[in-house]
Amino acid sequence: MEKASEHYFYVLKSGDGSFYGGYTTDVQRRVRQHNDGKGAKYTRSKGPVKLIYTEAFETKGEALRAEYRFKKLTRKQKEKFLGLAGDRDDQ
């Protein structure tokens, strides 16, 4: 039986405290790319980045929809989603 590929929505916290949400099939490889300056243009000048959230999905479409929903949130809503609301030491 073939293992279904997993698709991930992930969130990084940049060195400046901002959040970046993305999609990948290999979370650790993607985080390395971001920290090596080979990831998204947004994270290149904001490193190093730290992985703070991952969620696995069965399909690419589901993971991309999760990423899209996250990116539409306000900063406050993102903090609440990530369980960081009121956690001022982790900014």
C-alpha positions as a Markdown table, in Angstrom:
| # | Residue | x | y | z |
|---|---|---|---|---|
| 1 | Met | 0.0 | 0.0 | 0.0 |
| 2 | Glu | 1.4 | 3.4 | -1.1 |
| 3 | Lys | 1.7 | 6.1 | 1.6 |
| 4 | Ala | -0.3 | 9.2 | 0.6 |
| 5 | Ser | 1.9 | 12.3 | 0.4 |
| 6 | Glu | 1.3 | 14.8 | 3.1 |
| 7 | His | 0.8 | 18.5 | 2.5 |
| 8 | Tyr | 1.6 | 21.0 | 5.2 |
| 9 | Phe | 0.6 | 24.5 | 6.2 |
| 10 | Tyr | 3.3 | 26.0 | 8.4 |
| 11 | Val | 3.9 | 29.3 | 10.2 |
| 12 | Leu | 7.3 | 30.9 | 10.8 |
| 13 | Lys | 8.2 | 33.6 | 13.2 |
| 14 | Ser | 10.8 | 36.0 | 11.8 |
| 15 | Gly | 13.6 | 37.7 | 13.6 |
| 16 | Asp | 11.5 | 40.9 | 13.6 |
| 17 | Gly | 8.6 | 39.2 | 15.2 |
| 18 | Ser | 6.4 | 39.0 | 12.1 |
| 19 | Phe | 4.6 | 35.8 | 11.0 |
| 20 | Tyr | 5.0 | 34.0 | 7.7 |
| 21 | Gly | 2.6 | 31.3 | 6.6 |
| 22 | Gly | 3.4 | 28.9 | 3.8 |
| 23 | Tyr | 2.8 | 25.6 | 2.1 |
| 24 | Thr | 5.2 | 22.6 | 1.6 |
| 25 | Thr | 5.5 | 18.9 | 1.5 |
| 26 | Asp | 8.7 | 18.8 | 3.5 |
| 27 | Val | 8.6 | 21.2 | 6.5 |
| 28 | Gln | 12.2 | 20.8 | 7.7 |
| 29 | Arg | 13.7 | 21.3 | 4.2 |
| 30 | Arg | 11.5 | 24.4 | 3.7 |
| 31 | Val | 12.6 | 26.0 | 7.0 |
| 32 | Arg | 16.2 | 25.4 | 6.1 |
| 33 | Gln | 15.6 | 27.1 | 2.7 |
| 34 | His | 14.1 | 30.1 | 4.5 |
| 35 | Asn | 17.1 | 30.3 | 6.9 |
| 36 | Asp | 19.5 | 29.9 | 4.0 |
| 37 | Gly | 18.0 | 32.9 | 2.2 |
| 38 | Lys | 16.5 | 30.7 | -0.5 |
| 39 | Gly | 12.9 | 30.8 | 0.7 |
| 40 | Ala | 10.3 | 33.4 | 0.1 |
| 41 | Lys | 11.4 | 36.9 | -0.7 |
| 42 | Tyr | 9.5 | 38.1 | 2.4 |
| 43 | Thr | 11.7 | 36.1 | 4.8 |
| 44 | Arg | 15.1 | 36.8 | 3.2 |
| 45 | Ser | 15.7 | 40.0 | 5.1 |
| 46 | Lys | 13.9 | 38.9 | 8.3 |
| 47 | Gly | 15.9 | 35.9 | 9.4 |
| 48 | Pro | 16.5 | 33.8 | 11.2 |
| 49 | Val | 13.1 | 32.3 | 11.2 |
| 50 | Lys | 11.7 | 29.8 | 13.7 |
| 51 | Leu | 9.0 | 27.2 | 13.0 |
| 52 | Ile | 6.1 | 27.8 | 15.4 |
| 53 | Tyr | 3.2 | 25.9 | 13.8 |
| 54 | Thr | 2.5 | 23.0 | 11.4 |
| 55 | Glu | -0.7 | 21.3 | 10.3 |
| 56 | Ala | -0.9 | 18.3 | 7.9 |
| 57 | Phe | -3.5 | 17.9 | 5.3 |
| 58 | Glu | -4.3 | 15.1 | 2.9 |
| 59 | Thr | -4.5 | 17.3 | -0.2 |
| 60 | Lys | -2.5 | 20.3 | -1.5 |
| 61 | Gly | -5.7 | 22.2 | -1.9 |
| 62 | Glu | -6.7 | 21.9 | 1.7 |
| 63 | Ala | -3.2 | 23.1 | 2.9 |
| 64 | Leu | -3.3 | 26.0 | 0.4 |
| 65 | Arg | -6.7 | 27.1 | 1.7 |
| 66 | Ala | -5.4 | 27.0 | 5.3 |
| 67 | Glu | -2.5 | 29.2 | 4.2 |
| 68 | Tyr | -4.8 | 31.6 | 2.4 |
| 69 | Arg | -7.1 | 31.9 | 5.5 |
| 70 | Phe | -4.2 | 32.5 | 7.8 |
| 71 | Lys | -2.8 | 35.3 | 5.5 |
| 72 | Lys | -6.1 | 37.1 | 5.6 |
| 73 | Leu | -6.1 | 37.3 | 9.4 |
| 74 | Thr | -5.1 | 40.4 | 11.3 |
| 75 | Arg | -2.0 | 40.3 | 13.6 |
| 76 | Lys | -4.2 | 39.9 | 16.6 |
| 77 | Gln | -6.2 | 37.1 | 15.0 |
| 78 | Lys | -3.0 | 35.3 | 14.0 |
| 79 | Glu | -1.7 | 35.5 | 17.6 |
| 80 | Lys | -5.0 | 34.0 | 18.8 |
| 81 | Phe | -4.9 | 31.3 | 16.1 |
| 82 | Leu | -1.4 | 30.4 | 17.2 |
| 83 | Gly | -2.2 | 30.5 | 20.9 |
| 84 | Leu | 0.1 | 33.5 | 21.5 |
| 85 | Ala | -2.6 | 36.0 | 22.5 |
| 86 | Gly | -1.3 | 37.7 | 25.7 |
| 87 | Asp | 2.1 | 36.0 | 25.4 |
| 88 | Arg | 4.2 | 39.2 | 25.2 |
| 89 | Asp | 7.4 | 37.4 | 26.1 |
| 90 | Asp | 7.4 | 35.4 | 22.8 |
| 91 | Gln | 7.3 | 38.3 | 20.4 |
